[in-house]
Amino acid sequence: MASTSPTAIHIRNTTPPPLFHSLIWSRVFNARQDHKVLPFAYTQPSTVSDIITAVEFAKSHSIRISIRSGGHSWAAWSVRHDAVLIDLVDLDKSLPGGRIQYDPSTQIVSCPPSITGEELNNFLAERGRFFPGGHCPDVGLGGFLLQGGMGWNCKSWRWAAEYLDSLDVVTASGQHLQKISSTFHQVLFWAARGSGPGFPAIVTRFHLKTLPLPTLYQSLYFFPITSFKQVLQWLIHISPTIPETEIVLVTSHFAFNPTTPTILANFLTFSSSTKPLSTVHSSLPQSLTPLPQSKLSFPTTLKDQYAAQRLANPPFHHYRSDNIYLPNDLDSIPCLLEPIFTFLPTPKSSALWFSLSPTSQKGFSSDDMALSLQTDHYVALYAVWEEEKDDEKCEEWIRKLGGIQNEGSYLGDADFSFREYGVDGWRFWGEGVRERLEVVRKKWDGEGRVCGFLDNDELGLDGDEE
């Protein structure tokens, strides 16, 4: 029955529609929503016992479970028809010692999956520590880590999922397992690092390795859009040689020109000095002249970086996103990307090239984790708009990315409601990983109780688009 208790299970047919609608959609970031999709029930557990109760409820009704930690989730993974939506926003809020706990002897921090990267780093900063979580401050750690975690300074520090020491879960059968790791239920630990929505259990707590709190310096180079090819070629050339520095090219309107896209070459160094940024500046081709608004080698903070990400990712907007990994040996990358990057469908849309080198050169071992696909060049498009009249032109722009030769995509920016990736041959993992993941899912959730990738929303594994 419906109730105001945070541990209640709100059933669709017995809950006032406005309340049920608010529970389902109020924490969905993307305003592009399909309200015909209606979960059977919604619950907001505050304890692990509440989660187990929700699992037993789903089993007794022969229905599925979807999980929400809270994030951008372009496809709204958590809203699944006739499922029980388990929203982890309140999990462990009354836990003795607090939701986030740090052990100085091991430098391990633990938290529930609904904690955001900003919340975690605010907590850690007081202890002189840092976690390379997501760039967007409002994204919960759950989906971010399960998908691999392309976090701060990924090109040098590797993926956030590689900082996962262990995790606690509730299985599809309702069993609570603690400290799953490389030595305890290793197969589940393998899947937790890169399977994304395909993970066949409910994460209740992450135990994460941390880093010393870094000092940050930044250089922002702005260029006219006509310099796109030359700027990108410069970044591709220098990226492997600049240590401890995140290197991103973005074309957007929101820098300072509302009518014409502008190029931003963003260098964010996690170093105790500005030396890497001086190396960047000395490598600037003489033929490239930054615009006067450029700002070089200045100190910055995580608070500043999170604020900039908020501006670039406004809530209450319609979003479409797609992404690809470009082959390392692909010729003329700037020429291939120029038509897409220099035309943006709306003033709030943006296009991004993100360097993953030298991390990408070290490769993955598919024996260690499901995360197994990356290249030197990550490309993502973000169409952002406010009115339905812009739907067609935004989707047309996004679809252009699929026509470029690629090695696959990153789950974190994939929108399964937009493209049938499994059907279209898109890859998210290395050779043989998808098949291994299917075996893990069948072992730990043979009935398909936990909603995985977008499918027909019926109990079972057969319909999943993997």
Secondary structure, 3 states (H helix, E strand, C coil): CCCCCCCCEEEHHHCCHHHHHHHHHCCCCCCCCCCCCCCCEEECCCCHHHHHHHHHHHHHCCCCEEEECCCCCCCCCCCCCCCEEEEHHHCCCCCCCCCCEEECCCCEEEECCCCEHHHHHHHHHCCCEECCCCCCCCCEHHHHHHCCCCCCCHHHHCCHHHHEEEEEEEECCCCEEEEECCCCCHHHHHHHCCCHHHCCEEEEEEEEECEECCCEEEEEEEEEHHHHHHHHHHHHHHHHHCCCEEEEEEEECCCCCCCCCEEEEEEEEECCCCHHHHHHHHCCCCCCCCCCCCEEEEEECHHHHHHHHHHHCCCCCEEEEEEEEECCCCCCHHHHHHHHHCCCCCCCCEEEEEECCCHHHHCCCCCCCCCCCCCCEEEEEEEEECCHHHHHHHHHHHHHHHHCCCCECCHHHCCCCCCCHHHHCCCCCCCCHHHHHHHHHHHHCCCCCECCCCCCCCCCCCCCCC
